Amino acid sequence: MHLDQLIITLKHRREELGVTQEQLADLSGVGLRTLKALESKKGNPTLVTLNKLADVLGMEVKLVVKNIEL
């Protein structure tokens, strides 16, 4: 899943649960400005940020890395 689609999915889940951006920011510890930037596709979140948001929304973020040569 691409980052844009992931952000859309998180936003839809937030809306399904009836959680405001302000509430999600407070519950997740992610700044409101950061959350608003993400939802307007202007941000570049870290995996930690995505995980914090997903956790509050009852979701899980998984990272799959393919074709790694060691």
C-alpha positions in Angstrom: 0.0 0.0 0.0 1.4 3.4 -0.9 1.7 6.2 1.7 -1.2 8.2 0.2 -3.5 5.2 0.4 -2.4 4.5 4.0 -3.2 8.1 5.0 -6.6 7.9 3.3 -7.3 4.6 5.1 -6.4 6.1 8.5 -8.6 9.2 7.9 -11.6 7.1 6.9 -11.1 4.9 10.0 -11.0 8.1 12.1 -14.2 9.4 10.5 -15.9 6.0 10.9 -15.2 6.0 14.6 -16.4 9.6 14.9 -13.1 10.8 16.2 -12.1 14.4 15.5 -8.6 15.3 14.5 -8.2 17.0 17.8 -9.2 13.9 19.7 -6.9 11.7 17.7 -4.0 14.1 18.2 -4.6 14.0 22.0 -5.0 10.3 22.2 -2.1 9.4 20.0 0.4 12.0 21.2 0.8 13.2 17.6 0.7 17.0 17.1 -2.5 18.4 15.7 -0.5 20.3 13.1 1.2 17.1 12.0 -2.1 15.2 11.8 -3.7 18.0 9.7 -0.7 18.0 7.4 -0.8 14.3 6.9 -4.5 14.2 6.1 -4.0 17.0 3.6 -1.2 14.9 2.0 1.4 17.5 2.9 3.3 15.6 5.5 5.9 12.9 5.5 5.2 10.8 8.6 7.7 8.5 10.3 6.7 4.9 11.0 6.5 5.8 14.6 3.9 8.5 13.9 1.9 6.1 11.6 2.0 3.4 14.3 0.8 5.8 17.0 -2.2 6.9 14.9 -3.1 3.3 13.8 -2.9 2.1 17.4 -5.5 4.5 18.6 -7.7 3.7 15.7 -7.5 -0.1 16.4 -5.3 -0.7 13.3 -1.9 -2.1 12.7 0.9 -0.9 10.4 3.1 -3.5 8.9 6.2 -2.9 6.9 7.2 -5.4 4.3 10.6 -5.2 2.7 11.2 -7.2 -0.5 14.2 -8.0 -2.5 16.9 -7.3 0.1 20.4 -8.5 -0.6 22.6 -8.9 2.3 
